[in-house]
Amino acid sequence: MPKLGTVIRTILLTSLATMLVLQPNALIAAKTNAKSVDILEKSQRFREEMGLDGDSKTLQSLLNEERKLSKYGVLLTENEEKELDARFKKQKDRIPKIREYINKNLKNEFAGLYIDQSQGGVVKVGFKKSEKEKVEKLVDELKELYDEDMIEVYYAEHTNEELNDLADKISEDRITLKKRGLNYHQ
């Protein structure tokens, strides 16, 4: 019969060996799971921002396929990646032409331009509301520079230039007031 100390030592060594083997595996699994959750969340956010299917089942399916991250750093199918590549190339090629047209024909009426990626890359072009009649005469020509259904015109009270001028004036006024000892705090 083995001595009690030998039995206890054997049990302790076995427990220690088991801990050393299982602990790192559990840690690796936890890190992998946390990384998967991070990838899923990042992918879902990106997909929603780009107007792609952000359904959790779709994402989980892509993750389960052990699909590599796309060049955008998120889970995408090959077709989705190609679609985004084409969308961004088109925007890079055509938006400067839109801006050029506006600078030539509607510079004083221009209120701003942005791309709504969540709607599949719709280009939104804004003009002063007070110039709507003039703008509407040129909208068809403007839409020919992009896909007609992918460009939308909106109307605003002020142009970006007017808003920037106002912001500059407010900033200057704050500096003047501060020099006079009047501090404005929000």
Rosetta blueprint (number, residue, H / E / L):
1 M L
2 P L
3 K L
4 L H
5 G H
6 T H
7 V H
8 I H
9 R H
10 T H
11 I H
12 L H
13 L H
14 T H
15 S H
16 L H
17 A H
18 T H
19 M H
20 L H
21 V H
22 L H
23 Q H
24 P H
25 N H
26 A H
27 L H
28 I H
29 A H
30 A H
31 K H
32 T H
33 N H
34 A H
35 K H
36 S H
37 V H
38 D H
39 I H
40 L H
41 E H
42 K H
43 S H
44 Q H
45 R H
46 F H
47 R H
48 E H
49 E H
50 M L
51 G L
52 L L
53 D L
54 G L
55 D L
56 S H
57 K H
58 T H
59 L H
60 Q H
61 S H
62 L H
63 L H
64 N H
65 E L
66 E L
67 R L
68 K L
69 L L
70 S L
71 K L
72 Y L
73 G L
74 V L
75 L L
76 L L
77 T L
78 E H
79 N H
80 E H
81 E H
82 K H
83 E H
84 L H
85 D H
86 A H
87 R H
88 F H
89 K H
90 K H
91 Q H
92 K H
93 D H
94 R H
95 I H
96 P H
97 K H
98 I H
99 R H
100 E H
101 Y H
102 I H
103 N H
104 K H
105 N H
106 L L
107 K H
108 N H
109 E H
110 F E
111 A E
112 G E
113 L E
114 Y E
115 I E
116 D E
117 Q H
118 S H
119 Q H
120 G L
121 G L
122 V E
123 V E
124 K E
125 V E
126 G E
127 F E
128 K E
129 K H
130 S H
131 E H
132 K H
133 E H
134 K H
135 V H
136 E H
137 K H
138 L H
139 V H
140 D H
141 E H
142 L H
143 K H
144 E H
145 L L
146 Y L
147 D L
148 E H
149 D H
150 M H
151 I E
152 E E
153 V E
154 Y E
155 Y E
156 A E
157 E L
158 H L
159 T L
160 N H
161 E H
162 E H
163 L H
164 N H
165 D H
166 L H
167 A H
168 D H
169 K H
170 I H
171 S H
172 E H
173 D H
174 R H
175 I H
176 T H
177 L H
178 K H
179 K H
180 R L
181 G L
182 L L
183 N L
184 Y L
185 H L
186 Q L
